[in-house]
Amino acid sequence: MPVELAFLGRHGLAPSHLARAAERAARGRTEPAREAIALGLIDEAGFYRALAAEMGLAFVARPPRLRPGGGHDAILRQGIAPTAGDPRFRFVLAPEGAALRRLIEAGPRNRGDIAVTTPSRFAGVLRQSNAGALAEHAAGLDPAGLARVSARTGASRGQVVAAGCGTALAAIGGAFAPLPTFSVLALLLGPFFLGLILLRLAAAIERAAPDLWRGHRWRIDDSRLPVYTVAVPLYRELKVLRQLIDALGALDYPPAKLDIRLLIEADDTAMRDVLDEMALPSHFRVAVVPPGLPRTKPRALNLALLEARGSLFTIFDAEDIPDPQQLRMAAARFLAGPDDLGCLQARLVIDHAEEGVLPGLFALEYAGLFEVLNPGLLQWRLPIMLGGTSNHFRTAALRAVGGWDAWNVTEDADLGLRLVRAGYRIGDLPSRTREEAPVSVPAWLRQRSRWIKGYIQTLVTHSRAPLSLLREAGFGAAFTFLSLAFGTVATALGFPVFAAAALCAWWDGALLAPVGVFATLSATLALGTWVLGMVALFVPPIVGALRRDAPELLLLVPLLPLYYALISVAAWMALYDYFNRRFVWNKTEHGLARRRPPS
């Protein structure tokens, strides 16, 4: 019998139940104490109350304030911290894992100056005691964070000068020679536009990888599964909280190896009150993020990364309903993959496309992105723009690149490129997570403008040192990133400009009957880009809808040009926000969809 369980027999638990927990822990290679709590033999408070009685120490349900300082993650692992001048106790203990075993075997006994509490209470008090330092770390304002490139500092002096000169030249040329200026811009930007178009077309003709998981009914043994941390940032999400808890509770993964962290902001008292009243499973932890700036999702995720127990790490949004097998599939791919496989991107699905035209077009766009473009690029080992949810990481890889940039409002795009620059690969995970799309145009514009603003931040951040980007990522990855990020932003911003210029060129005959070599070259490039661009606009969503077994989405294909014109509106909103509200997070309200199937 493991020592973590043996002493419980002297505190009212039946030996047969303890033997069952010990057997499950040995078979599944889990911590015996977590297995007993996960089985419901005893709750966390009862376990540590019994531990305190066994050791002859006091148990405190509400531990005193702890002394600030020290390594936050190391203190959590060891489960011991000195108090901040409490007259009753010098130290508070809340050990887990190996530290718990050592305490029982040779720890202090019958000491009046040491108290025992639960790990969840211990972690909460430790966060409060180190709130300032943790807020700095989560925002990347500690020495390690300040040494990394970040969207916090904006553009460099060289970037500002280059952008100013280019804008001035374009404005002067547009005033005195509009058509030649347009031709020069088209020639300069053409490679990135063509790169984006060719990437979309090449991904569409790439054969889909076989789904061996479902085809062979393969299931990895529980003993090989690692501990998995699941981080869920929440802010005013009462409408979808019950759905979220049900979806996370349905995950097919050993509870003793699950570390689910619900991250809430310090001022979100309504969420805190509701969660306090809910009877959450033992593997759920509620973490209150210390107050600070910027108020962004990646800042909360950095706290979860610091405290994570798992060797694998994933993120879900508040409205997500992931496939119950998703964690198993990801763990199996990481176990079978090389060490440089740092991230897996699951596939996002809008599950209420029939609710309206806008959710339907969103679902069609997601079908092209997650069923066609991303899998195709990843088969060629090229980078993708990560989605903000359902991406799975090796925790060591995340920590190696410093976690998320808290100042980037599209932190997923930035993180994907930083992983590639650090030598890690990204892989496709053919598992679906159901999501909710905005149901109104204003909500959609706020969400999409935030995404594009983050793309601009990512472009500025990673183009400060172009030679370093080429050296670290390689030409193929760097060009792919520029085509995806810069191509997306430039095409969205330039849509009305290029449309007006093309109309003028067609009206005076310069487009179809050019005069001169330069004009002929420009017209040929413009027409070729337009034709290929229209094909690249339609083909990936059509193929994605067919791969997703959603042929009803094909009825919306003729509306895609209008949908992408709406993206242009969002791009100009994003450009305004970049200069005026750079770090403001346009939060998407969830729980408004009325036709989502239940989890």
Disulfide bonds with the S-S distance in Angstrom:
none
